[in-house]
Amino acid sequence: MSIPFTQLFVNGQYVPAGNGNSFEIRNPSSGKIVGKAAAASFEDCKAAIDAAHQALQVWEGTPPHMRRDIFLKAADLVSADKYKIKIIQTMHTEVAAVDSWGFLNWAVCANYLREVAGLVNQLGSTTQESGVLPGTKILVNRKPVGVGLAMAPWNAPVWLALRSVALAILCGNTMVLKASEYSPQSMAIIVELFVEAGLPAGVLNYITVKAEDSPLLVSQIIAHANVRHINFTGGHRVGRIIATEAAKYLKPCIFELGGKAPMIVLDDADVASAAKVAGFSVLWNSGQACCGTERLIIQKGIADQFIAGLIEFCKVMKAGNQDADTSANLGPLLTEKAAENVLNMIKEAQAAGAEVILGDLSREGSLIQPHLVKGVQPGTALWDKESFGPVAVISVVDTVDEAIQLANSSDYSLAAALWTSDIHRSLDIASRIRSGYTNINGSTIHEEPAFPFVGLGGSSGYGEFDVAHFTQKRRVVIHAGINPFFA
């Protein structure tokens, strides 16, 4: 049986790399080769940029309602079983995602596309009277920024690839989407969807790059004069490198980077529900989610009950190879190196006095069972750094002020959650938590399509996937007569 080959998509055509090079994709659970992808050179990347640049004028001039209609058609198309099955199967094959995670990647697409289509109403012009020259009018137009570079990660490859390009395209930009080298097949589904929906050639271009070639090629793409803006979702280390490159050319960026999301559970919370939701939030996709819960801050009065409920939930969660073990409901981490890094973080915390209350500090390849660690102190890697694994730290506190202080003792600021039955008090507490998203009585893993995640700087990044970022305001002043100063 032949393995699938993912090609580049440039100017409406699927093409191999110009030099014929390719790279292999391996399933992180089995280690088997499950696909190959074209390994783009800079000439291929330049062709993608050129195609996007050539398509820009026509696409920018396409009436917004016609752009909207393509998105609505894409939403209808992706709702079909054809795409649901393809997304679930491809993600399972390529990144060993469990079916529920693949289903989530599919399920959010249609609603997101419809929400984005609805934002077309924000693209109109506004007119107002001059405040200094009587009779003079100011027309403010929203215009696309231009050709953009989008880079999305492997952990939610379909959903995050879609988010990286969709609103930008609706706003009239043309895009070059660079795939993660771990998930090129999964991300290519978004290209297929837009092609089927009728997106014109050149508006969306797709490149796949070998890991070792990526740093140089990305820096060359950023440096290209026709690339006007960049968005990157991924780790903070790479994000800082990209920010440095973009700063050389003063190009605007969106960065959605890491997370170390806290969940605060107060004495008056629905403890059973909080424990269950916390379990999901910690373990979904084996902890490989930037908005996943990594820190549990529990008020003392309900700590024992909460911890007991959380342990009970975690004990029925099992990491394994779903192809060989039907009882497995958690998948592997992406690499053995990632798994070893998680264990090293736990061991360091344990050596500093923390207590491992669930988990055996072992791994089988890249598989790690759920771990819960109590009494982790700020200053250790497990508190300060994103683990991206099936582990959470538990801190027991006496007061709300102490809980807020712990929640804010991090360089991350992407998402948070607060559990309490007092909604009025919750609004005051939420306003004191340094987080772009705070979910009251919910999971940290929640994003509204019209209000995407936003980091507040530092290791979570900055910038928003919104109309304001993907457009520029241009002012046209219609003078009523000669300015008196010049008369």
Secondary structure, 3 states (H helix, E strand, C coil): CCCCEECEEECCEEECCCCCCEEEEECCCCCCEEEEEECCCHHHHHHHHHHHHHHHHHHHHCCHHHHHHHHHHHHHHHCCHHHHHHHHHHHHHHHCCCHHHHHHHHHHHHHHHHHHHHHHHHHCCEEEECCCCCCCEEEEEEEECCEEEEECCCCCHHHHHHHHHHHHHHCCCEEEEECCCCCHHHHHHHHHHHHHHCCCCCCEEEECCCHHHHHHHHHHHHHCCCEEEEEEECCHHHHHHHHHHHHHCCCCEEEECCCCEEEEECCCCCHHHHHHHHHHHHHHHHHCCCCCEEEEEEEHHHHHHHHHHHHHHHHCCCECCCCCCCCCCECCCCCHHHHHHHHHHHHHHHHCCCEEEECCCCCECCECCCEEEECCCCCCHHHHCCCCCCEEEEEEECCHHHHHHHHCCCCCCCCEEEECCCHHHHHHHHHHCCCCCEEECCCCCCCECCECCCCCCHHHCCCCCCHHHHEEEEEEEECCCCCHHHC
